[in-house]
């Protein structure tokens, strides 16, 4: 009887290893149809989005002005089509891509779970899209004009989209770890960037001390090292699921902002019923760092915790 706990632990570790091997080795091809749909939709709604009230501070001050000190050195190449335009037109194009990419990424998960397209799944997908678009990360990005939409678009065409996903490496890198082929592509791309731009990671890391001073920041540099311990606990229970890995991995980031979590919104399409509403309500806790300082910001971490909890096993995602 004294060996029973050891046997249970060994059995659990074996099941976890099998789950990881199965998911990590899973071939995952780029979803070109979803990418084309997102781009086509963005072009169609671009004139309408251009009429929205948008401050575009991040877009004008950092990206359009080519101030990429805080970003990977291939950022200008990745954004070249939009940077070639007048700043306001480029901003509205970026925001149009945000809206369509969120819509496609969320509805895609609904259809993948159902396995087919029917009138009921289409209605469900539409409801999920409306919930996703009406969340703080989307609304913040529409106002400030940062580039999370480009990273999210890259997720649709992984592993080919690795250059766009790694524009947000503090979250994107964790998603890359979920598939062997993604890791191979990311490693090859990383070697190329080090050859071309040498020690660029040190330059980007050197800007963290400046970024954590933002009043809305809530990574471990703001909230304390216990966040890292929680991340370790979550990571050892996380399956090879991109969104779940990003949810666990965000606890290792010294710098987080509410808009970063737009990358988690496809989780709304992975869950159903009351779980979807709970997840959507948790996303609204991301407004707290915009309104309060200090330990109140910890409540914003409930959203990635809920994402992790709902996706950390296939069974959880199906209920």
Kinemage of the C-alpha trace (Angstrom):
@kinemage 1
@onewidth
@group {chain A} dominant
@subgroup {mainchain}
@vectorlist {calphas} color= white
{ca unk a 1} P 0.000 0.000 0.000
{ca unk a 2} L 2.916 2.364 0.692
{ca unk a 3} L 3.826 2.269 -3.017
{ca unk a 4} L 0.358 3.338 -4.187
{ca unk a 5} L 1.063 7.123 -4.294
{ca unk a 6} L 4.252 6.459 -6.276
{ca unk a 7} L 2.329 4.285 -8.706
{ca unk a 8} L -0.345 6.928 -9.131
{ca unk a 9} L 2.287 9.626 -9.718
{ca unk a 10} L 4.129 7.428 -12.218
{ca unk a 11} L 0.874 6.720 -14.040
{ca unk a 12} L 0.041 10.425 -14.209
{ca unk a 13} L 3.512 11.313 -15.492
{ca unk a 14} L 3.249 8.583 -18.124
{ca unk a 15} L -0.142 9.883 -19.281
{ca unk a 16} L 1.206 13.442 -19.388
{ca unk a 17} L 4.226 12.324 -21.425
{ca unk a 18} L 2.046 10.425 -23.904
{ca unk a 19} L -0.230 13.447 -24.276
{ca unk a 20} L 2.751 15.706 -24.908
{ca unk a 21} L 4.336 13.331 -27.422
{ca unk a 22} L 1.068 13.002 -29.330
{ca unk a 23} L 0.409 16.739 -29.475
{ca unk a 24} L 4.021 17.852 -29.962
{ca unk a 25} L 4.528 15.509 -32.930
{ca unk a 26} L 1.192 16.431 -34.496
{ca unk a 27} L 1.637 17.809 -38.025
{ca unk a 28} L 0.059 21.259 -38.288
{ca unk a 29} L -0.158 22.890 -41.682
{ca unk a 30} L -0.694 26.603 -42.357
{ca unk a 31} L -4.376 27.484 -42.608
{ca unk a 32} L -4.113 29.488 -45.801
{ca unk a 33} L -7.888 29.696 -46.273
{ca unk a 34} L -8.301 31.404 -42.907
{ca unk a 35} L -5.409 33.749 -43.673
{ca unk a 36} L -6.865 34.714 -47.053
{ca unk a 37} L -10.276 35.233 -45.448
{ca unk a 38} L -8.759 37.524 -42.802
{ca unk a 39} L -6.853 39.580 -45.385
{ca unk a 40} L -9.825 39.818 -47.757
{ca unk a 41} L -12.134 40.864 -44.944
{ca unk a 42} L -9.640 43.460 -43.760
{ca unk a 43} L -9.440 45.016 -47.219
{ca unk a 44} L -13.236 45.134 -47.486
{ca unk a 45} L -13.832 46.832 -44.125
{ca unk a 46} L -10.750 49.077 -44.301
{ca unk a 47} L -12.696 52.173 -45.500
{ca unk a 48} L -15.228 51.730 -42.681
{ca unk a 49} L -12.565 51.262 -40.015
{ca unk a 50} L -10.826 54.405 -41.244
{ca unk a 51} L -13.841 56.376 -40.032
{ca unk a 52} L -13.472 55.178 -36.436
{ca unk a 53} L -12.045 57.514 -33.778
{ca unk a 54} L -8.492 56.176 -33.240
{ca unk a 55} L -5.673 57.810 -31.300
{ca unk a 56} L -3.013 55.461 -32.680
{ca unk a 57} L -0.305 56.592 -30.231
{ca unk a 58} L 1.785 53.395 -30.440
{ca unk a 59} L 1.440 53.198 -34.199
{ca unk a 60} L 2.482 56.802 -34.879
{ca unk a 61} L 5.127 57.225 -32.165
{ca unk a 62} L 6.838 53.839 -32.486
{ca unk a 63} L 6.005 51.975 -35.670
{ca unk a 64} L 5.326 54.623 -38.310
{ca unk a 65} L 8.252 56.656 -36.908
{ca unk a 66} L 10.474 53.527 -37.227
{ca unk a 67} L 11.381 53.572 -33.536
{ca unk a 68} L 11.818 49.820 -33.083
{ca unk a 69} L 14.118 49.750 -30.061
{ca unk a 70} L 11.546 47.832 -28.032
{ca unk a 71} L 10.748 45.375 -30.818
{ca unk a 72} L 12.580 42.646 -32.779
{ca unk a 73} L 14.711 44.012 -35.631
{ca unk a 74} L 12.589 42.453 -38.394
{ca unk a 75} L 9.550 44.481 -37.304
{ca unk a 76} L 9.932 47.015 -40.122
{ca unk a 77} L 10.065 44.226 -42.708
{ca unk a 78} L 7.017 42.503 -41.185
{ca unk a 79} L 4.978 45.724 -41.275
{ca unk a 80} L 6.324 47.060 -44.578
{ca unk a 81} L 2.987 47.149 -46.506
{ca unk a 82} L 1.324 49.252 -43.797
{ca unk a 83} L 4.359 51.431 -43.073
{ca unk a 84} L 4.485 52.458 -46.735
{ca unk a 85} L 1.138 54.243 -46.286
{ca unk a 86} L 0.300 57.552 -44.568
{ca unk a 87} L 0.206 56.924 -40.828
{ca unk a 88} L -3.573 57.215 -40.447
{ca unk a 89} L -4.284 54.903 -43.390
{ca unk a 90} L -1.762 52.375 -42.117
{ca unk a 91} L -3.371 52.491 -38.661
{ca unk a 92} L -6.854 51.834 -40.040
{ca unk a 93} L -5.453 48.947 -42.102
{ca unk a 94} L -3.868 47.465 -38.992
{ca unk a 95} L -7.139 47.794 -37.084
{ca unk a 96} L -9.114 46.256 -39.937
{ca unk a 97} L -6.727 43.281 -39.823
{ca unk a 98} L -7.257 43.111 -36.055
{ca unk a 99} L -11.034 42.827 -36.378
{ca unk a 100} L -11.019 40.248 -39.158
{ca unk a 101} L -8.213 38.142 -37.671
{ca unk a 102} L -9.954 37.949 -34.298
{ca unk a 103} L -13.200 36.999 -36.047
{ca unk a 104} L -11.571 34.327 -38.208
{ca unk a 105} L -9.401 32.884 -35.428
{ca unk a 106} L -12.352 32.580 -33.025
{ca unk a 107} L -14.862 31.174 -35.526
{ca unk a 108} L -12.211 28.768 -36.839
{ca unk a 109} L -12.012 27.127 -33.422
{ca unk a 110} L -15.791 26.690 -33.351
{ca unk a 111} L -15.782 24.940 -36.730
{ca unk a 112} L -12.772 22.782 -35.838
{ca unk a 113} L -14.518 21.586 -32.690
{ca unk a 114} L -17.780 20.842 -34.528
{ca unk a 115} L -15.997 19.199 -37.448
{ca unk a 116} L -18.352 20.717 -39.999
{ca unk a 117} L -20.113 23.906 -41.017
{ca unk a 118} L -23.853 23.987 -40.351
{ca unk a 119} L -26.403 26.670 -39.587
{ca unk a 120} L -26.098 25.972 -35.857
{ca unk a 121} L -22.295 26.144 -35.847
{ca unk a 122} L -22.430 29.324 -37.927
{ca unk a 123} L -24.751 30.905 -35.373
{ca unk a 124} L -22.473 29.746 -32.580
{ca unk a 125} L -19.424 31.131 -34.371
{ca unk a 126} L -21.137 34.486 -34.893
{ca unk a 127} L -21.979 34.687 -31.199
{ca unk a 128} L -18.380 33.861 -30.254
{ca unk a 129} L -17.047 36.513 -32.615
{ca unk a 130} L -19.303 39.176 -31.125
{ca unk a 131} L -18.158 38.253 -27.623
{ca unk a 132} L -14.501 38.331 -28.670
{ca unk a 133} L -14.751 41.704 -30.399
{ca unk a 134} L -16.459 43.186 -27.359
{ca unk a 135} L -13.518 42.689 -24.973
{ca unk a 136} L -10.970 45.143 -23.523
{ca unk a 137} L -7.936 43.881 -25.525
{ca unk a 138} L -9.663 44.528 -28.856
{ca unk a 139} L -10.950 47.938 -27.856
{ca unk a 140} L -7.588 49.008 -26.436
{ca unk a 141} L -5.800 47.957 -29.623
{ca unk a 142} L -8.296 49.835 -31.773
{ca unk a 143} L -7.403 52.947 -29.797
{ca unk a 144} L -3.606 52.653 -29.364
{ca unk a 145} L -2.650 50.822 -32.587
{ca unk a 146} L -0.200 48.158 -31.454
{ca unk a 147} L 0.677 45.090 -33.546
{ca unk a 148} L -0.784 42.091 -31.699
{ca unk a 149} L -3.090 41.556 -34.706
{ca unk a 150} L -0.057 40.777 -36.863
{ca unk a 151} L 1.159 38.168 -34.369
{ca unk a 152} L -2.319 36.670 -34.236
{ca unk a 153} L -2.431 36.530 -38.034
{ca unk a 154} L 0.881 34.686 -37.972
{ca unk a 155} L -0.676 32.016 -35.746
{ca unk a 156} L -3.093 31.149 -38.549
{ca unk a 157} L -0.256 30.162 -40.868
{ca unk a 158} L 2.192 28.548 -38.473
{ca unk a 159} L 4.917 27.452 -38.930
{ca unk a 160} L 5.314 29.763 -41.940
{ca unk a 161} L 4.071 32.686 -39.835
{ca unk a 162} L 6.770 32.329 -37.183
{ca unk a 163} L 8.330 35.732 -38.016
{ca unk a 164} L 5.021 37.472 -37.267
{ca unk a 165} L 4.241 35.411 -34.163
{ca unk a 166} L 7.645 36.234 -32.668
{ca unk a 167} L 7.000 39.950 -32.993
{ca unk a 168} L 5.498 39.321 -29.541
{ca unk a 169} L 8.092 36.832 -28.275
{ca unk a 170} L 7.122 36.965 -24.589
{ca unk a 171} L 3.888 35.132 -25.531
{ca unk a 172} L 4.487 33.860 -29.057
{ca unk a 173} L 7.528 31.817 -28.067
{ca unk a 174} L 5.389 29.700 -25.733
{ca unk a 175} L 2.950 28.909 -28.526
{ca unk a 176} L 5.882 27.822 -30.716
{ca unk a 177} L 6.843 25.190 -28.122
{ca unk a 178} L 3.582 23.313 -28.685
{ca unk a 179} L 4.665 21.688 -31.979
{ca unk a 180} L 7.952 20.119 -33.043
{ca unk a 181} L 7.739 21.538 -36.561
{ca unk a 182} L 7.071 25.022 -35.150
{ca unk a 183} L 10.153 24.755 -32.938
{ca unk a 184} L 12.303 23.715 -35.903
{ca unk a 185} L 11.106 26.669 -37.972
{ca unk a 186} L 11.560 29.043 -35.030
{ca unk a 187} L 15.089 27.747 -34.342
{ca unk a 188} L 16.088 28.181 -37.999
{ca unk a 189} L 14.579 31.666 -38.113
{ca unk a 190} L 16.245 32.580 -34.818
{ca unk a 191} L 19.669 31.541 -36.124
{ca unk a 192} L 19.177 33.686 -39.230
{ca unk a 193} L 18.228 36.718 -37.128
{ca unk a 194} L 21.320 36.295 -34.934
{ca unk a 195} L 23.508 36.125 -38.016
{ca unk a 196} L 21.945 39.262 -39.504
{ca unk a 197} L 21.406 41.336 -36.346
{ca unk a 198} L 23.845 39.678 -33.896
{ca unk a 199} L 22.932 40.355 -30.248
{ca unk a 200} L 19.491 41.833 -30.865
{ca unk a 201} L 17.828 39.936 -27.937
{ca unk a 202} L 20.066 41.815 -25.491
{ca unk a 203} L 18.979 45.131 -27.002
{ca unk a 204} L 15.291 44.269 -26.666
{ca unk a 205} L 15.729 42.960 -23.115
{ca unk a 206} L 17.504 46.187 -22.244
{ca unk a 207} L 14.282 48.120 -22.867
{ca unk a 208} L 12.262 46.099 -20.325
{ca unk a 209} L 13.259 48.361 -17.431
{ca unk a 210} L 11.676 51.273 -19.290
{ca unk a 211} L 8.527 49.425 -20.318
{ca unk a 212} L 7.688 48.097 -16.856
{ca unk a 213} L 7.274 51.704 -15.714
{ca unk a 214} L 4.052 51.964 -17.717
{ca unk a 215} L 1.139 52.468 -15.283
{ca unk a 216} L -0.841 49.630 -16.895
{ca unk a 217} L 1.993 47.054 -16.803
{ca unk a 218} L 1.409 43.996 -14.615
{ca unk a 219} L 4.141 41.413 -15.249
{ca unk a 220} L 6.244 39.908 -12.472
{ca unk a 221} L 8.506 42.983 -12.468
{ca unk a 222} L 5.479 44.936 -11.219
{ca unk a 223} L 3.692 42.300 -9.150
{ca unk a 224} L 6.611 40.303 -7.785
{ca unk a 225} L 8.447 37.016 -8.306
{ca unk a 226} L 5.664 34.745 -6.897
{ca unk a 227} L 4.131 35.019 -10.369
{ca unk a 228} L 7.049 32.942 -11.661
{ca unk a 229} L 6.406 30.197 -9.106
{ca unk a 230} L 2.786 30.025 -10.214
{ca unk a 231} L 3.933 29.834 -13.820
{ca unk a 232} L 6.178 26.870 -13.002
{ca unk a 233} L 3.294 25.024 -11.351
{ca unk a 234} L 1.030 25.659 -14.344
{ca unk a 235} L 3.676 24.744 -16.897
{ca unk a 236} L 4.168 21.261 -15.471
{ca unk a 237} L 0.460 20.549 -15.953
{ca unk a 238} L 0.083 22.107 -19.393
{ca unk a 239} L -0.550 20.023 -22.528
{ca unk a 240} L 0.975 20.916 -25.921
{ca unk a 241} L -1.817 23.385 -26.676
{ca unk a 242} L -0.666 26.807 -27.961
{ca unk a 243} L -3.163 28.900 -26.007
{ca unk a 244} L -2.693 26.937 -22.784
{ca unk a 245} L 1.095 27.222 -23.073
{ca unk a 246} L 0.844 30.975 -23.611
{ca unk a 247} L -1.472 31.224 -20.586
{ca unk a 248} L 1.091 29.440 -18.401
{ca unk a 249} L 4.035 31.196 -20.021
{ca unk a 250} L 2.722 34.701 -19.445
{ca unk a 251} L 3.518 34.291 -15.729
{ca unk a 252} L 7.216 34.277 -16.656
{ca unk a 253} L 7.004 37.641 -18.418
{ca unk a 254} L 8.253 40.726 -16.550
{ca unk a 255} L 6.119 42.927 -18.779
{ca unk a 256} L 2.450 42.388 -19.606
{ca unk a 257} L -0.201 44.781 -20.874
{ca unk a 258} L -3.961 44.174 -21.196
{ca unk a 259} L -3.876 44.305 -24.997
{ca unk a 260} L -1.348 41.447 -25.175
{ca unk a 261} L -4.106 39.037 -24.211
{ca unk a 262} L -5.975 39.455 -27.478
{ca unk a 263} L -3.912 36.408 -28.518
{ca unk a 264} L -5.966 34.324 -26.060
{ca unk a 265} L -9.376 35.206 -27.506
{ca unk a 266} L -9.583 32.127 -29.807
{ca unk a 267} L -10.111 30.182 -26.575
{ca unk a 268} L -13.704 31.478 -26.669
{ca unk a 269} L -14.253 29.209 -29.679
{ca unk a 270} L -12.755 26.190 -27.929
{ca unk a 271} L -15.204 26.122 -25.023
{ca unk a 272} L -18.978 26.071 -24.937
{ca unk a 273} L -21.972 27.085 -22.863
{ca unk a 274} L -21.394 28.596 -19.449
{ca unk a 275} L -17.642 28.162 -19.755
{ca unk a 276} L -17.620 30.572 -22.685
{ca unk a 277} L -19.438 33.224 -20.674
{ca unk a 278} L -17.087 32.744 -17.714
{ca unk a 279} L -14.108 33.146 -20.019
{ca unk a 280} L -15.581 36.274 -21.583
{ca unk a 281} L -16.332 37.768 -18.154
{ca unk a 282} L -12.758 37.012 -17.047
{ca unk a 283} L -11.463 38.926 -20.073
{ca unk a 284} L -13.160 42.043 -18.722
{ca unk a 285} L -10.899 41.914 -15.660
{ca unk a 286} L -8.198 43.193 -17.998
{ca unk a 287} L -9.556 46.711 -17.568
{ca unk a 288} L -8.346 46.718 -13.949
{ca unk a 289} L -4.701 47.620 -14.774
{ca unk a 290} L -6.054 50.631 -16.666
{ca unk a 291} L -7.941 51.852 -13.587
{ca unk a 292} L -6.002 50.740 -10.492
{ca unk a 293} L -2.439 50.374 -9.318
{ca unk a 294} L -0.728 48.005 -6.899
{ca unk a 295} L -1.979 44.538 -6.052
{ca unk a 296} L -5.357 45.161 -7.637
{ca unk a 297} L -3.655 44.415 -10.956
{ca unk a 298} L -3.345 40.778 -9.878
{ca unk a 299} L -7.018 40.353 -10.744
{ca unk a 300} L -6.121 40.751 -14.425
{ca unk a 301} L -4.223 37.453 -14.157
{ca unk a 302} L -7.501 35.658 -13.564
{ca unk a 303} L -8.055 35.715 -17.333
{ca unk a 304} L -4.979 33.646 -18.284
{ca unk a 305} L -5.678 31.371 -15.320
{ca unk a 306} L -9.196 30.709 -16.601
{ca unk a 307} L -7.868 30.124 -20.120
{ca unk a 308} L -5.340 27.631 -18.759
{ca unk a 309} L -7.891 25.865 -16.580
{ca unk a 310} L -10.355 25.435 -19.422
{ca unk a 311} L -7.773 24.265 -21.958
{ca unk a 312} L -5.289 22.293 -19.884
{ca unk a 313} L -6.932 19.013 -20.925
{ca unk a 314} L -9.018 17.892 -23.909
{ca unk a 315} L -11.845 16.995 -21.526
{ca unk a 316} L -11.948 20.507 -20.090
{ca unk a 317} L -12.224 21.988 -23.549
{ca unk a 318} L -15.087 19.758 -24.553
{ca unk a 319} L -17.408 20.393 -21.615
